[in-house]
Amino acid sequence: MKNLPVLFVFLLVILSHSIIAQEAVVKGVVLDESNRPVANANVSYETSGTKTDENGVYILSIPANKDITIKISHVGLKDITFTINLQENQEYELNPVLKTEFEQISEVIITGRERKAVEGITTLDPETIRITPSANAGVEGLLKTLPGVSSNNELSTQYAVRGGNFDENLVYVNEIEVYRPFLIRSGQQEGLSFVNTDLVRNVDFSAGGFQSKYGDKLSSVLDITYRRPTRFDLSADLSLLGGSISAGGITKDKKFAGVVGVRYRDNSLLVDARQTETNFRPRFADVQTYLSYNLSKKFELGFLGNIAINRYDYEPLTRRTNFGPITDPIALTVFYDGQERDRYQTYFGALKGTYQANENLTLKLIGSAYHTQEQEYFDIFAAYFLGTVNTDIGGENLGEAEFNQGVGSQLTHARNDLDALIFNIEHKGTYIADEHQFDWGVKYTSEDIRDRIQEFEVIDSAGFSIRPPGTFVNDQPYNPNASPIVPFSSVRATNMVNIDRFSGYAQYSLRTNVKDHEIWANIGVRAHNWNVSGEGISSSSQTVFSPRAQVAIKPDWKSDMIFRLSGGWYHQPPFYRELRDLQGTVQPDVKAQQSIHIVAGNDYSFNLWKRPFKLTTELYYKKLTDVNSYTIENVRIRYRANNNAEAYAAGFDLRLNGEFVPGTESWFSLGLLKTEENLDNRGYIARPTDQRIKIGALFQDYVPTIPNLKAYLNLVYQTGVPGGSPTNADPYDFQTRLRDYRRADLGFSYIIVDNKIRRKEGSFFNNFKDLSIGFEIFNLFDNLNSITNTFVRDAASQRQFSIPNFLTQRVFNVRLGMRF
């Protein structure tokens, strides 16, 4: 990583020379309404011109310092004409979308954006993702402003959707499913999201009721498409939290293209703002690439690769937390000894072959491998004092702990190692015949998990070792206690598990007209069979079927509206974590969780202040059975692995987006949710992700007199979720909630160089396509948000207190962004 600045300067020098040597050109990719490249389109001006290749790519040289009218045309598509004036050596990228001629398809006219809308998919702009301020910037940071998506941990990239947990979300990159590490237990250990936003071309998100072509999860789908560059490009983003460099290019014959990104992140700045004083160095780095090669006009081969190395070194020193009412505050003081050293190394590679047999038939073959090696080692001793706080406003000891009413200690130990190897091979196909579309796919997955768990916790309160509940009855002094001292909790297990999976889907889509109303419908089914085996494990095999359907109508009204209804029977066959119970033992007979989804939605597009706006509303209900109940500790999910519960989730989502400020997109969202579970028929209680109210906003603005000075506000408010329970405790006895989550991140940026403005010849800034400097304030209002509770005991009253673990306070950051 130390050589990154040298590499950056070297590439900058080379690129500066290449820019000076080029002529004024217009280039880009011509697309149709389905976002597919248009081959053999004519791109011309006056008596000169060119044609797009099989990937829709064109490059056209034009005279400089002159108004040139360019026409782009293709049979069956509407022509586009525009006038442009470029300076000498300037490059201009234009990626036009050619719309279908109305007389060609008289039955249905649905634009590309409307196709996403009828499927209930939200599309996010990659550029908005890159500029939005967030402690964990990226796709996930922007998702958390959407209705139905919640997270009360800014250090984590994980998110919950409509009452589900982190393991219930599908993530695809170029149709390839990606994974995250297994042993992560806290947000500051996670590091980087798999998705590198510098490489992203398109982001689609569905919060429920999705099609059969997507996999077997209960909550959501995040579908990412990485870009195929049309020319050489280079960008860099540097900040106090780390930096990233990405580059892309394409050969002269347009057959081979690729992008590569390098990222480095150090979360020390964020962790230093927490209440626990530590020696802390969380460092994360990864290298990612997407390469594609056209072997022929019909066959393309793509490669997606990622190497990530996360190092987490943690040495806590002291902690001081005041909690309780203002009239009777209590102080927790903790002194630590020991450290934690964690390592996570993941390697991912995938090959994807796409064969365009003809205009109607597309065949794909995808193979991928994911390997993760993880270790979690720690020995941390904590001695705590629980005391009253001096509230004498005029006294010199105001705020200090004066009388200790509880003392104790805690020793935590872990030597956890995990090695997982996952292989996938999959075939997909699509056949389109006029208004009909057929999709199908089959997939085989092999999972080889080798897991060693050795962890224990010893708790001491007022000089007495605390035993696990229900294991010891104290009848001293009548009978002496001769039993050995045991840890409060202890997990020891070694698991060698193999899981073989066969899955597939088939679905049919139709778009047509009923009178003047446009109709889109989809029906499909998935099947999934899995077999669990391994050392000391009795083999178990199960099969599930998941039928799903969607229908949407766009009435022929003056108002631009789309109505949607979707639903189905969704299953989530257990992954390794869901098979492992609280004692670390693998339960091979765990069933797939089942959920019946019903989602009704409406999109209303309208103009306000002569600018476009869109109001999206959705009502949803989920009925869950064979629920694998769990507890959440920060971001680690621990399953009971017994399918002992049933549950439901019901809610309402609303999102209004549009140009509140001319030329910028902003939105406001509201989510209402209630989700409860019934364990062993004992009655319904709130699930760990019961986020009743969620309000999110993304607002962009600029100074009218200084349009290059821009501001971005990322705002989230969420009511508190259940605060969890102590180890081995009954969750029915602990239903208190965490405090409400309030978070506002504010960013300012000044655009020094804009690609639309060309400076005088010879200017240093001509080396940049874009150059900006930014200033960010995370947690603008310095709210004390909490993620979990620490439970301590009062020796005098024998009471147990839940003490919130607070997240980051206000933090300042500086960013420098550049593109060439």
Secondary structure, DSSP 8 states (H G I E B T S, - for coil): -TTHHHHHHHHHHHHHHHHHH---EEEEE-B-TTS-B-TT-EEEETTEEEE--TTSEEEEE--SSS-EEEEEEETTEEEEEEEE---TT-EEE---B--B-TTT--S----HHHHHHHTT-EEE-HHHHHHS--TT-SHHHHHTTSTTEE-S-TT----EETT--GGGEEEEETTEE----SS--SGGGT-S-S--GGGEEEEEEE-SS--TTS-S-SSEEEEEEE---SS-EEEEEEETTEEEEEEEEE-TTSSEEEEEEEEEEETHHHHTTSSEEEEEEEEEEEEEEEEEEESSSSEEEEEEEEEEEEEEEEEEEEEEEEES-TTS-EEEEEEEEEEEEEEEEEEEEEEEEEEE-SSSEEEEEEEEEEEEEEEEEEEEEEEEEEEEE---TTSTTTT-EEEEEEEEEEEEEEEEEEEEEEEEEEEEEEEEETTEEEEEEEEEEEEEEEEEEEEEEEEEETTEEE--TTS----TTTS---S----SEEEEEEEEEEEEEEEEEEEEEEEEEETTEEEEEEEEEEEEEEEEEETTEEEEEEEEEEEEEEEEEE-SSSSEEEEEEEEEEEEE---HHHHB-TTS-B-TT---EEEEEEEEEEEEEEEETTEEEEEEEEEEEEEEEEE--EEEETTEEEE--S--EEEEEEEEEEEEEE-SSTT--EEEEEEEEEEEEEETTS-EEE-TT---EEEEEEEEEEETTEEEEEEEEEEEEE---B----TT--GGG---B---EEEEEEEEEEEEE-TT----TT-GGGG-SEEEEEEEEESTT----EEEEEEEE-TTT--EEEEEEE----EEEEEEEEE-
